[in-house]
Amino acid sequence: MSTEPLIRIEHLVHGYTMAKEQVTVLQDLSFEISHGEFVAIIGPSGSGKSTLMNMIGCLDVPNEGSYLLDGQDVRRLSDNRLAQIRNEKIGFIFQSFNLLAKLSAIENVELPLIYRGLPRRERRILAEAALEKVGLHERMHHRPSELSGGQQQRVAIARALAGNPPMLLADEPTGALDSRTGEEVMHMIRMLNEQGHTIIVITHDLGIAEQAKRVIRIQDGCLVEDRRNDL
């Protein structure tokens, strides 16, 4: 495992222009996340955590400062290279699952591998292994409408895992689930971290955050707390 941090953010500033006025959303953020960590980024609505998620996920780039992902300064990359980085380095897990209704579970899991240009046989092997890992191998030919909410989220986790990215980035991963199913999904996420996967969860839910090994709290665009959890 690399001794260099997976994520290094230094003096990151980001905002936008509204009615000819500059609105700053993130203010001078600096922190690192190492390989294998399980981090929750938490904050109330309007705190800037969603904007920070977009930065970490390479969906946007900072106005000022730097963000190095696996040693690469994403601010200097072209849009095409950013898309490639998202495909290779980040496995996304969304609150609303973002599965394609007309595709089976295994076809949904294969999608990012298609974009990566992997041959069909290799895609199928990796997708089957990912579904096996989340306990859904026997339902790989079912479409999302034939799966429960928890099963759909597990398909989404398998899709994130299939390409073996260095980081899994989860946006409110239990937000669309009942409490029991949500706990099952969080148990799976904790197990993946114990197996060595780097996990970053964006949430407003303190109960979810307390299951992470480290909590970064954002408020009014500033980092106000960075602490380890005693688990």
C-alpha positions in Angstrom: 0.0 0.0 0.0 1.3 3.5 -0.9 2.6 5.7 1.9 1.5 8.8 0.0 -2.0 10.0 0.9 -4.8 9.0 -1.6 -6.2 12.5 -1.3 -4.3 15.7 -0.5 -6.3 18.9 -0.4 -4.5 22.2 0.3 -6.1 25.6 0.7 -9.0 24.7 -1.5 -11.4 27.5 -2.3 -14.5 27.2 -4.5 -17.4 29.4 -5.3 -19.6 30.7 -8.1 -20.9 34.0 -9.4 -24.5 34.9 -8.8 -26.0 38.2 -9.9 -22.5 39.5 -10.6 -21.4 38.7 -7.0 -18.9 36.1 -6.1 -20.3 33.6 -3.6 -17.7 31.5 -1.8 -18.9 28.0 -0.9 -15.7 26.3 0.3 -13.1 28.4 2.2 -9.4 27.4 2.6 -9.9 23.7 3.2 -6.8 21.5 3.8 -6.8 17.9 4.8 -5.5 14.5 3.7 -7.1 11.0 3.4 -4.9 8.0 3.4 -5.4 4.7 1.6 -7.7 2.4 3.5 -9.4 5.0 5.6 -13.2 5.2 6.3 -14.1 8.9 6.5 -17.5 10.5 6.9 -17.8 14.1 5.7 -20.7 15.7 7.6 -22.5 19.0 7.7 -25.9 20.6 7.6 -27.7 21.7 4.5 -25.8 24.6 2.9 -22.6 23.7 4.7 -20.7 23.0 1.5 -20.4 19.3 1.9 -22.1 18.5 -1.5 -19.7 21.0 -3.2 -16.8 19.2 -1.5 -18.2 15.9 -2.7 -18.1 17.2 -6.2 -14.5 18.3 -5.7 -13.5 14.9 -4.3 -15.4 13.1 -7.1 -13.7 15.2 -9.8 -17.1 16.4 -10.9 -15.8 19.9 -10.5 -12.4 21.5 -9.9 -11.4 24.2 -7.3 -11.1 27.9 -8.1 -8.1 28.1 -5.9 -5.7 25.7 -4.1 -5.0 22.2 -5.0 -6.5 18.7 -4.9 -4.2 15.8 -5.6 -5.9 12.4 -6.1 -3.4 9.5 -6.1 -0.7 12.1 -6.8 -2.4 13.9 -9.7 -3.4 17.5 -9.5 -6.9 17.4 -10.9 -7.2 21.1 -11.3 -4.7 20.8 -14.2 -6.5 18.1 -16.1 -8.7 18.4 -19.2 -12.4 17.4 -19.1 -11.6 14.2 -20.9 -8.9 13.3 -18.5 -11.2 14.1 -15.5 -13.8 11.7 -16.9 -11.1 9.0 -17.2 -10.0 9.7 -13.6 -13.6 9.3 -12.4 -13.9 6.0 -14.2 -10.6 4.6 -13.0 -10.1 6.0 -9.5 -13.6 6.5 -8.0 -16.5 4.2 -7.4 -19.6 6.3 -6.9 -22.5 5.1 -4.7 -25.6 7.3 -4.9 -28.6 7.8 -2.6 -31.0 7.1 -5.5 -28.9 4.1 -6.8 -28.8 5.5 -10.4 -29.4 2.1 -12.0 -30.7 1.8 -15.5 -34.2 0.3 -15.4 -33.9 -1.7 -18.7 -30.7 -3.4 -17.8 -30.2 -6.4 -15.5 -28.1 -6.2 -12.4 -25.0 -7.5 -14.1 -25.4 -5.2 -17.1 -25.6 -2.2 -14.7 -22.5 -3.4 -12.9 -20.7 -3.7 -16.3 -21.4 -0.2 -17.5 -18.3 1.6 -16.1 -16.2 -1.3 -17.4 -17.6 -0.7 -20.9 -16.6 2.9 -20.7 -13.1 1.8 -19.6 -12.9 -0.3 -22.8 -12.6 -3.7 -21.3 -13.4 -6.7 -23.4 -16.8 -8.4 -22.8 -15.4 -11.6 -21.2 -13.3 -9.6 -18.7 -16.2 -7.3 -17.9 -18.5 -10.2 -17.2 -15.9 -11.9 -14.9 -15.3 -8.7 -12.9 -19.1 -7.9 -12.7 -19.9 -11.4 -11.5 -17.2 -11.2 -8.8 -18.5 -7.8 -7.6 -22.1 -9.1 -7.3 -20.8 -12.2 -5.5 -19.0 -9.9 -3.0 -22.3 -8.1 -2.2 -24.3 -11.3 -2.0 -26.3 -10.9 -5.2 -24.8 -13.4 -7.6 -28.0 -15.4 -7.8 -30.0 -12.3 -8.8 -27.6 -10.9 -11.4 -30.1 -11.3 -14.3 -32.9 -9.4 -12.4 -33.8 -5.9 -13.4 -33.9 -3.1 -10.7 -37.8 -3.3 -10.6 -37.4 -6.9 -9.5 -35.1 -6.0 -6.6 -35.8 -4.5 -3.2 -34.3 -1.1 -2.3 -31.5 -2.7 -0.3 -30.7 -5.1 -3.2 -30.6 -2.2 -5.6 -28.1 -0.4 -3.4 -26.0 -3.5 -3.3 -26.0 -3.6 -7.1 -24.9 0.0 -7.0 -22.1 -0.9 -4.6 -21.1 -3.8 -6.8 -21.0 -1.4 -9.8 -18.7 0.9 -7.7 -16.4 -2.0 -6.8 -16.2 -3.8 -10.2 -13.3 -1.8 -11.6 -11.4 -1.9 -8.2 -11.0 1.8 -7.9 -8.8 3.2 -5.1 -11.8 5.1 -3.5 -15.5 4.5 -3.0 -17.4 7.8 -2.7 -20.9 7.3 -1.2 -23.5 10.2 -1.2 -26.1 9.5 1.5 -26.0 5.8 0.8 -28.8 4.9 3.1 -31.0 8.0 2.5 -33.6 6.1 0.4 -33.8 3.1 2.6 -35.6 2.1 5.8 -33.6 1.9 9.0 -33.1 -1.8 9.0 -32.1 -2.0 5.4 -29.9 1.0 5.8 -28.0 -0.7 8.6 -27.4 -3.7 6.4 -25.9 -1.5 3.8 -23.7 0.3 6.3 -22.6 -3.1 7.6 -21.5 -4.0 4.1 -19.7 -0.7 3.7 -17.8 -1.3 7.0 -16.9 -4.8 5.8 -15.5 -3.4 2.5 -13.4 -1.0 4.5 -12.1 -3.8 6.7 -11.1 -5.6 3.4 -8.9 -2.5 2.5 -11.2 -0.3 0.5 -11.0 3.4 1.1 -14.5 4.7 1.8 -15.7 8.3 1.9 -19.3 8.9 2.9 -21.1 12.2 2.5 -23.9 12.5 5.0 -26.0 14.8 7.3 -26.8 11.8 9.5 -24.8 11.7 12.7 -25.7 8.0 13.2 -24.1 7.1 9.8 -21.0 9.4 10.6 -20.4 7.7 13.9 -19.9 4.4 12.1 -16.9 5.8 10.2 -13.4 5.7 11.7 -12.9 9.4 11.1 -15.3 12.4 10.9 -14.7 15.6 9.0 -17.3 18.3 9.7 -17.9 21.2 7.4 -19.9 24.3 8.3 -20.3 27.5 6.3 -17.7 26.2 3.9 -15.0 25.8 6.6 -13.5 22.7 8.2 -14.6 22.9 11.8 -13.8 19.4 13.1 -11.5 16.5 12.0 -11.5 13.7 14.6 -11.1 10.0 14.9 -13.9 7.8 16.2 -13.2 5.3 19.0 -14.9 2.2 17.5 
